[in-house]
Amino acid sequence: MSQNRTQAGFPGGRLRERVKELECLQAIVGLLETPGLSSEKLLQKVVDNIPSGWQYPDLCRARIKYRQAVFFSPGFIETKWIQRVPLRSRGVAVGVVEVCYFENVSSRREDPFLLEEKKLIELIANRLGRSSRIGRASCRPTAPRPAPMRPASAKPIGRSS
């Protein structure tokens, strides 16, 4: 087990996790406030930043489906260890924010996600949905990006919705 996994249960480890979550959220808010960033680039940068806020960022991948477009971090694979939160704009479902682990990172529980991670993904989806920057956007899918190595047992996901 990695040092990060064993230290997460200690008080200092919990504090480090909260700091990572806060830094992730700050980065996303900063992106939402960056002038001149197209909706497509904004959503891709958001999805690239999401794993940094989770407990095991090296095993974490994210995907945002927005209208007809799909944005995902390199190596995204859909597994049974997934969080999904609807992305709503003005009360209307316009997409989904998803976070996956491509292996079970918890030996003590079926759900590998921390309560704080569940709150974080909801907050990210809420902020994106409230942003006028994407509320009016008509995003186009981006070109596929190369994926890092993944476990042989994991099924890769394409860009189709």
Sequence and secondary structure as in RCSB ss.txt:
>XXXX:A:sequence
MSQNRTQAGFPGGRLRERVKELECLQAIVGLLETPGLSSEKLLQKVVDNIPSGWQYPDLCRARIKYRQAVFFSPG
FIETKWIQRVPLRSRGVAVGVVEVCYFENVSSRREDPFLLEEKKLIELIANRLGRSSRIGRASCRPTAPRPAPMR
PASAKPIGRSS
>XXXX:A:secstr
  HHHHHTTSHHHHHHHHHHHHHHHHHHHHHHT TT  HHHHHHHHHHHGGGGSS GGGEEEEEEETTEEEE TT
 B  SSEEEEEEEETTEEEEEEEEEESS   SS S    HHHHHHHHHHHHHHHH HHHHT              
 TTS B  S  
